[in-house]
């Protein structure tokens, strides 16, 4: 695990420009969509409170609630698509390729990336209904989904299965890594959120190293 984070740190420092631009875009997009979600949710509350006097307003409020649920799903999907860009870049580094910004947004199998993002988004949203613990469980077992889609070019469903199998076969290592990754992300979030600009790519890069090593594949650098 120490080797994974050390490799991630070296990769981050050597490819600072494209990684930072992608991560900043990742955070800004997530923030903007979350703001839209909160506005829709607030409007839905207002509509439902008005429903006692006007049935039409109740219907409008209910529609806004449905819209807020859809927007929350969009937040998760967009988050995973942008995460896919970071994964694409991290894999390129692990191959020993020169990383460019356009590389991070080039997916030969974009349809599978989008479907995988949608499936993981739906499962994460459902898992969050179980006191939030379910979402962590989904993340734990499916954290390599995008790697299998992008690296091995599996379809979305096979990638979900492969990720769960790889994590299960290496449960001890993955528990320790996941705890370290969550700690890094929490510390990054506590630093006024600015720390996430470093924590997110560091975790994804370390995850890339671990993924390649668990499969017995070579890692450049």
JOLINTA-V151245 format. One record per pair of residues at least 12 apart in sequence whose C-alpha atoms are under 6 Angstrom apart, sorted by the first residue. I is the first residue (numbers start at 1). J is the second residue. If there is no record, write none. Layout:
I:J + I:J
//
This chain:
4:206 + 4:209 + 4:210 + 5:206 + 8:202 + 8:205 + 8:206 + 18:101 + 26:82 + 37:68 + 37:71 + 40:68 + 41:68 + 44:61 + 44:64 + 44:65 + 47:61 + 48:61 + 76:121 + 77:117 + 77:118 + 77:121 + 80:117 + 85:104 + 85:105 + 88:104 + 89:104 + 90:205 + 94:219 + 94:220 + 95:220 + 96:220 + 112:155 + 112:156 + 116:156 + 124:138 + 141:164 + 141:167 + 142:163 + 142:164 + 144:163 + 145:159 + 145:160 + 145:163 + 181:203 + 184:199 + 185:199
//
